[in-house]
Amino acid sequence: MTSTQISSTGTQSAGGDTHVSVQDLRKTYGSFAAVDGITFDIERGETFALLGPNGAGKSTTIEILEGYRDRTSGTASVLGVDPQHGGIDWKSRLGIVLQSTGESGNVSVQEQLSHFARLYPNPRDVDEVIAAVGLTEKAKTRIKSLSGGQRRRVDVALGVIGRPELLFLDEPTTGFDPEARREFWELIRSLKREGTTILLTTHYLDEAAQLSDRAGVIAGGKLIDIGKIDELGAADARIPVVRWTDQNGTHEERTLEPAGVVARLYASLGAEPQGLEVIRPSLEDIYLELVSAYEKTTDVKSTEKELS
């Protein structure tokens, strides 16, 4: 077994195809709507990313689904249970990795995981999980002596030790170096292969693109777009750009057939153009365009309301 593999023995079944269902979810504080009418489903075995700027409503939505915060209105179902009324048996089917935790710094990694494993009916093997998050050499080390990235790996280990059917990952790779992030991605892929449903929030758009089947984009408490990773945003936003340079300066052309544009340029010049690039919009490009367009629309509406 490699450092990023986890045995699938004993994986549980939730008994349904939809693991998360949210309909017109709202959370208000006085006149402020932190979550404003969000609707989405997450299917069994799917990795779903919830994306948005700080203060958009992501964490509030996640906390409602985890049962930590009550909603104001709307409906929510997580593994077939209303999270507002989920009991111990329901909670044992969840894995939760928060943005920050208050882990016991005076115990070792192995001691902490062994303690948590005893709280679940069908836990994973402790040594197996420690290996999966790349902490075998630190198993006997006290948590307070670990680096920030290593402590984050402990958080992830605690989230998966109970063999969850649904795993919540809230900014899971904060503090990871590039190598650790790649190893973490492989761990998440191994969990996905064994059927774990994953709800991910992250500010690393490349991470969302690598790990997720679908994504929802939240801004101002509203779900402004949802879909497969390669289908988010307006169709025009996904059109590739061909860019090149000649004696008249830099040029670019948006086209659905970039190979044809490159072939035409080569034929006309008799050689490859200088500075030739074929740029396909990334998830980050599309995300930034979605959020910017929403914010501009919101500003316009706010201005119109003030002037009325």
C-alpha positions in Angstrom: 0.0 0.0 0.0 1.3 3.4 -0.9 1.2 6.4 1.4 -1.9 7.7 -0.2 -4.0 4.5 -0.4 -6.7 3.4 2.1 -8.2 0.0 2.1 -11.9 0.0 1.0 -12.8 -3.0 3.3 -16.0 -2.3 5.1 -17.2 0.8 3.2 -20.8 1.6 4.2 -23.7 2.3 2.0 -26.0 5.2 2.7 -28.9 3.4 1.0 -29.7 6.1 -1.5 -28.3 7.9 -4.6 -28.6 11.4 -3.3 -26.5 12.1 -0.2 -27.1 15.8 0.1 -30.3 17.7 -0.9 -30.8 21.4 -0.3 -33.9 23.3 -1.3 -34.2 27.1 -1.0 -31.9 27.1 2.0 -31.8 30.4 3.9 -30.0 31.7 6.9 -30.6 35.3 8.0 -29.4 37.5 10.8 -31.9 40.3 11.1 -32.1 41.9 7.7 -28.8 40.2 6.5 -29.1 37.1 4.5 -25.9 35.0 4.9 -27.4 32.2 2.7 -30.2 33.4 0.4 -32.2 30.6 -1.3 -29.6 28.1 -2.3 -30.7 24.8 -4.0 -28.4 21.9 -5.0 -28.0 18.1 -4.7 -24.9 15.9 -4.3 -25.1 12.4 -5.5 -23.6 9.4 -3.8 -19.8 9.0 -4.6 -19.6 12.5 -6.1 -17.0 15.1 -5.2 -18.7 18.5 -5.1 -16.8 21.8 -4.7 -18.5 24.8 -3.1 -16.6 27.9 -4.3 -16.9 31.6 -3.5 -15.1 34.6 -2.0 -14.8 35.1 1.7 -18.1 36.0 3.3 -20.1 34.5 0.4 -22.0 32.0 2.6 -19.9 28.8 2.0 -19.0 28.2 5.6 -22.5 28.9 6.8 -24.0 26.5 4.3 -21.5 23.8 5.3 -22.2 24.3 9.0 -25.9 23.9 8.4 -25.3 20.6 6.6 -23.0 19.4 9.3 -25.6 20.1 12.0 -23.6 22.8 13.7 -25.9 25.7 12.7 -29.7 25.9 12.4 -31.2 27.2 9.1 -33.8 30.0 9.0 -35.9 28.3 6.3 -35.8 25.9 3.4 -35.1 22.2 3.6 -31.9 20.1 3.9 -31.3 16.4 3.9 -27.9 14.8 4.5 -27.7 11.0 4.2 -31.5 11.0 4.4 -31.6 12.9 7.7 -32.5 16.6 8.5 -29.1 17.8 9.9 -31.0 20.1 12.3 -32.1 16.9 14.1 -29.3 14.5 13.3 -28.4 12.1 16.2 -25.2 10.3 17.2 -25.8 7.5 14.7 -26.1 10.0 11.9 -23.0 11.9 13.0 -21.0 8.7 13.0 -21.5 8.4 9.2 -19.9 11.9 8.6 -16.3 12.9 8.4 -15.6 16.6 9.1 -12.4 18.5 8.4 -12.8 22.1 9.7 -10.7 25.1 8.7 -9.1 24.9 12.2 -9.4 22.5 15.1 -8.5 22.5 18.8 -6.6 19.2 18.8 -4.9 17.9 22.0 -1.3 19.0 21.5 0.1 16.9 24.4 -0.8 13.6 22.8 0.9 11.8 20.0 -0.6 11.4 16.5 -1.2 7.7 17.1 -2.8 8.3 20.5 -5.2 11.0 19.1 -6.3 8.8 16.2 -6.7 5.7 18.5 -8.9 7.7 20.8 -11.1 9.0 18.0 -11.3 5.5 16.3 -12.9 4.1 19.5 -15.8 6.6 19.0 -16.9 5.0 15.7 -18.7 1.6 15.1 -16.5 0.6 12.1 -13.2 2.7 12.1 -10.3 2.4 9.8 -7.1 0.9 10.9 -5.1 3.6 12.8 -1.7 2.8 11.3 -3.2 2.6 7.8 -4.7 6.1 8.1 -1.5 7.5 9.5 0.4 6.1 6.5 -2.2 7.4 4.1 -1.7 11.0 5.3 2.1 10.6 5.2 2.7 10.8 9.0 4.2 7.3 9.7 7.5 8.8 10.8 5.6 11.2 13.1 3.2 8.7 14.6 4.8 8.8 18.1 5.4 12.6 17.9 3.2 14.9 20.0 0.9 17.0 17.9 2.1 20.3 19.4 5.6 19.5 18.0 4.3 19.1 14.4 4.5 21.8 11.7 1.3 23.5 10.5 1.1 21.4 7.4 1.6 18.2 9.5 -1.1 19.2 11.9 -3.4 19.7 9.0 -2.7 16.2 7.9 -3.8 15.1 11.4 -7.1 17.0 10.8 -7.6 15.0 7.6 -6.8 11.7 9.3 -9.3 12.5 12.1 -11.9 13.2 9.4 -11.5 9.8 7.7 -10.8 7.5 10.6 -14.5 6.8 11.1 -14.9 5.5 7.5 -17.4 8.2 6.6 -20.0 7.9 3.9 -19.9 11.7 3.5 -16.7 13.8 4.0 -16.8 17.5 4.5 -13.5 19.2 3.7 -13.3 22.9 4.5 -10.2 24.5 3.1 -8.3 21.2 3.7 -4.9 22.0 2.3 -4.3 25.4 4.0 -0.7 25.4 5.1 0.4 22.5 2.8 3.5 22.8 0.7 3.1 21.9 -3.0 4.3 18.3 -2.5 1.9 17.7 0.4 -1.0 19.1 -1.6 -0.3 16.6 -4.4 -0.1 13.8 -1.9 -3.4 14.9 -0.3 -5.1 15.0 -3.7 -4.1 11.3 -4.2 -5.6 10.5 -0.8 -8.9 12.2 -1.8 -8.9 10.3 -5.1 -8.5 7.0 -3.2 -11.4 7.9 -1.0 -13.5 8.7 -4.0 -12.6 5.4 -5.7 -14.0 3.5 -2.7 -17.3 5.5 -3.0 -17.0 8.3 -0.4 -19.1 11.3 -1.2 -17.1 14.5 -0.7 -18.1 18.2 -0.2 -15.1 20.4 -0.6 -14.6 24.1 -0.1 -11.3 25.6 -1.2 -9.8 28.9 -2.4 -7.3 26.9 -4.6 -9.2 26.7 -7.9 -6.7 24.2 -9.3 -7.5 21.9 -6.4 -11.2 22.1 -7.2 -10.5 21.4 -10.9 -8.4 18.4 -10.0 -10.7 16.8 -7.5 -14.3 17.7 -8.2 -16.9 16.3 -10.5 -19.1 19.4 -10.2 -19.0 22.8 -8.5 -21.4 25.5 -7.3 -20.3 29.1 -7.1 -21.7 31.2 -4.2 -21.6 35.0 -4.1 -23.6 37.3 -1.8 -25.3 34.2 -0.2 -26.7 33.2 -3.6 -25.8 30.2 -5.8 -24.8 32.0 -9.1 -23.8 29.0 -11.1 -23.6 25.2 -10.8 -22.5 22.4 -13.1 -19.7 20.1 -14.2 -16.3 21.6 -13.8 -15.8 22.0 -17.6 -19.3 23.4 -18.1 -19.3 26.3 -15.6 -19.7 29.9 -16.8 -21.2 31.3 -20.0 -20.3 29.5 -23.2 -18.3 32.5 -24.4 -16.1 32.4 -21.3 -14.9 28.9 -22.2 -13.8 29.7 -25.7 -10.0 29.3 -26.2 -7.8 32.3 -27.2 -5.0 32.1 -29.8 -2.3 34.8 -29.1 0.7 35.6 -31.2 3.1 38.5 -32.1 4.3 40.0 -35.4 5.7 43.3 -36.6 2.5 45.0 -35.9 2.3 44.0 -32.2 0.5 41.3 -30.2 -2.8 39.9 -31.5 -5.4 37.4 -30.1 -8.4 35.7 -31.5 -11.1 33.8 -29.6 -12.1 30.7 -31.5 -13.7 27.3 -31.1 -11.1 25.9 -33.5 -7.7 27.1 -32.3 -5.9 24.5 -34.4 -7.4 25.9 -37.5 -6.2 29.5 -36.6 -2.7 28.2 -35.9 -2.6 26.4 -39.2 -3.8 29.5 -41.0 -1.2 31.7 -39.4 1.6 29.1 -40.2 0.5 29.0 -43.8 0.4 32.8 -44.2 3.8 33.3 -42.5 5.6 30.2 -43.7 6.7 29.6 -40.1 5.3 29.4 -36.5 4.4 32.9 -35.3 6.4 34.5 -32.5 5.0 34.2 -29.0 2.3 31.7 -30.1 0.0 30.6 -27.3 -3.2 28.7 -27.3 -4.9 29.6 -24.0 -7.9 27.6 -22.7 -9.7 29.4 -19.9 -9.0 27.7 -16.5 -11.6 27.2 -13.8 -10.0 30.2 -12.0 -10.6 32.4 -15.1 -14.2 31.4 -15.3 -14.8 31.7 -11.5 -13.4 35.2 -11.4 -15.5 36.2 -14.4 -18.7 34.8 -12.7 -18.0 36.5 -9.4 -17.0 39.8 -11.1 -20.2 39.8 -13.2 -22.4 39.1 -10.2 -20.7 41.9 -8.2 -21.2 44.4 -11.0 -24.9 43.5 -11.3 -25.3 43.8 -7.5 -23.6 47.2 -7.5 -26.0 48.3 -10.3 -29.0 47.1 -8.4 -27.8 48.7 -5.2 -27.3 52.0 -7.0 -30.7 51.9 -8.6 -32.3 51.2 -5.2 -30.5 54.2 -3.7 -31.6 56.5 -6.5 -35.3 55.3 -6.5 
